[in-house]
Amino acid sequence: VTRADFGPLRGLSAEFALLKPEAYFQRDDPRLAWRSQKGAGGPVLINLIHDVDLLRFITGHEVSTVFASLSSSARQTDVEDTGAVTVVLDHGAVGTFFFSDAAPSPWSYEFTTQENAKYPALPGSDPK
């Protein structure tokens, strides 16, 4: 996206949604309890952080402004399970991210990369 013939980045939209099973959180297992602890778990720190990192790497731009709305209504824990974030990049492009680890969806890293055999391939979704 940095080639001149691509044109300047004006905006973007991204989504991460996946229904993580309750066993993923295992609040009674001290090794996994962090996944539901504020400042350690939740899809912002476990998943979205990687999408923002990729955005910065691919575009070469930094995030200058962030607006966010978060909800923990699905699991009632100290961390979010669903949210929306709007970012403004240092050159003025605007982007939106929707994310949830409490909503079933075919639009997730695991489904689109087909690297995890637990997730079946969807017809017409060959990433190659």
Steps between C-alpha positions, in 0.01 A plus 500: 500500500800730485542484120416825323259329257298362791394849600484649845328311777180685593329250726461140606260264668597183685315233695596224739218285630521153644305312764767384743380205709457543874782249554738758348450719806510233778476752782571224754832414332770744621697449177209635292335742743691797349278476189213654702704747706495873435829624358600152383218333305214580267502524121660847499821370660483144365384560140445862391849606600639282219266652241610851598864390484445363148326823397803700613745262331315475167423870464806651668267737686441546871169523681453855629145493640279222640130487585364181656188346642526169686252253647525200730133410471557147367710369790459763772874499581750776573611506134319582180366228272374731224587846380550751225800724449551792264857606431643800319844453349772765501423599139123528550367161387217368716444134587248295690542169679217280627602213724338235713612172649139426595335491155515215248626617163691371197715816502789421727870435462452132575237452227668706229853359539377141526799421722288345774333171406226564759351761267359367173582670173217703353419457130678765294722614788834361381754758627753415229 
